[in-house]
């Protein structure tokens, strides 16, 4: 096992809840299927989406700061065509 694999394994086994920013109620989107996969494999998800009230049976919070409990592991799901990524702001060291 590589150092990276070991690190990923430690992270994923350290948390039982994953906050999913950008989770979607639309079944055809990765932002829905990825958190659904997480649920099927035992993680509790906390969806964050300003346009939904419930996703995958969980209450949705409008923003990350609205989540009432301590947030540990966060998965951010964004459309590939998002201006955030096209403009290069999704890269390390970018502003």
C-alpha positions as CSV (number, residue, x, y, z in Angstrom):
1,X,0.0,0.0,0.0
2,X,1.4,3.4,-0.9
3,X,1.7,6.3,1.5
4,X,-1.2,8.0,-0.3
5,X,-3.4,4.9,-0.1
6,X,-2.7,4.6,3.6
7,X,-3.5,8.3,4.2
8,X,-6.8,8.0,2.3
9,X,-7.7,4.8,4.3
10,X,-7.0,6.6,7.6
11,X,-9.1,9.6,6.7
12,X,-12.0,7.5,5.5
13,X,-12.0,5.2,8.6
14,X,-11.7,8.2,11.0
15,X,-15.1,9.7,10.1
16,X,-18.6,8.3,10.1
17,X,-20.2,11.4,8.8
18,X,-19.3,13.2,5.5
19,X,-20.6,16.7,4.8
20,X,-21.4,16.9,1.1
21,X,-21.3,20.5,-0.3
22,X,-23.1,20.6,-3.6
23,X,-25.2,17.4,-3.1
24,X,-28.0,17.1,-5.6
25,X,-31.5,15.7,-5.4
26,X,-31.3,14.9,-9.2
27,X,-30.7,11.2,-9.5
28,X,-28.8,11.4,-12.8
29,X,-26.0,13.6,-11.4
30,X,-22.8,12.5,-9.8
31,X,-23.6,15.0,-7.0
32,X,-26.5,12.6,-6.1
33,X,-24.9,9.2,-6.9
34,X,-21.7,9.8,-5.0
35,X,-23.4,10.7,-1.7
36,X,-25.8,7.8,-2.2
37,X,-22.8,5.5,-2.6
38,X,-21.4,6.9,0.6
39,X,-24.7,6.1,2.4
40,X,-24.8,2.6,1.1
41,X,-21.3,2.0,2.5
42,X,-22.2,3.2,6.0
43,X,-21.4,6.9,6.1
44,X,-24.0,9.4,7.3
45,X,-24.1,12.3,4.9
46,X,-25.0,15.9,5.7
47,X,-26.0,17.5,2.4
48,X,-25.4,21.2,1.8
49,X,-27.3,22.8,-1.1
50,X,-29.1,26.2,-1.1
51,X,-31.9,24.9,-3.4
52,X,-33.2,21.7,-1.6
53,X,-34.8,20.8,1.7
54,X,-34.1,17.1,1.7
55,X,-31.6,14.9,-0.2
56,X,-31.3,11.1,0.3
57,X,-33.6,11.3,3.3
58,X,-31.3,13.8,5.1
59,X,-32.1,17.4,6.0
60,X,-30.3,19.8,3.8
61,X,-28.4,22.9,5.0
62,X,-28.2,26.0,2.9
63,X,-24.5,26.7,3.7
64,X,-21.7,24.9,5.4
65,X,-21.9,27.4,8.2
66,X,-25.5,26.4,8.8
67,X,-24.6,22.9,9.8
68,X,-25.3,22.8,13.5
69,X,-22.7,20.2,14.4
70,X,-19.0,20.0,14.1
71,X,-18.0,19.4,10.5
72,X,-15.0,17.0,10.0
73,X,-14.7,15.5,6.5
74,X,-16.1,17.6,3.6
75,X,-16.7,16.4,0.0
76,X,-17.2,19.3,-2.4
77,X,-19.1,18.3,-5.6
78,X,-19.2,20.9,-8.4
79,X,-20.2,20.6,-12.1
80,X,-17.2,20.3,-14.4
81,X,-18.5,23.2,-16.4
82,X,-18.6,25.5,-13.3
83,X,-16.9,28.9,-13.9
84,X,-15.0,28.2,-10.6
85,X,-13.1,25.4,-12.4
86,X,-12.9,27.0,-15.8
87,X,-11.2,30.1,-14.5
88,X,-8.6,28.0,-12.7
89,X,-9.7,28.9,-9.2
90,X,-10.1,25.2,-8.3
91,X,-6.4,24.6,-8.5
92,X,-4.0,24.5,-5.7
93,X,-2.4,27.9,-4.9
94,X,-5.0,29.8,-6.8
95,X,-6.9,32.7,-5.3
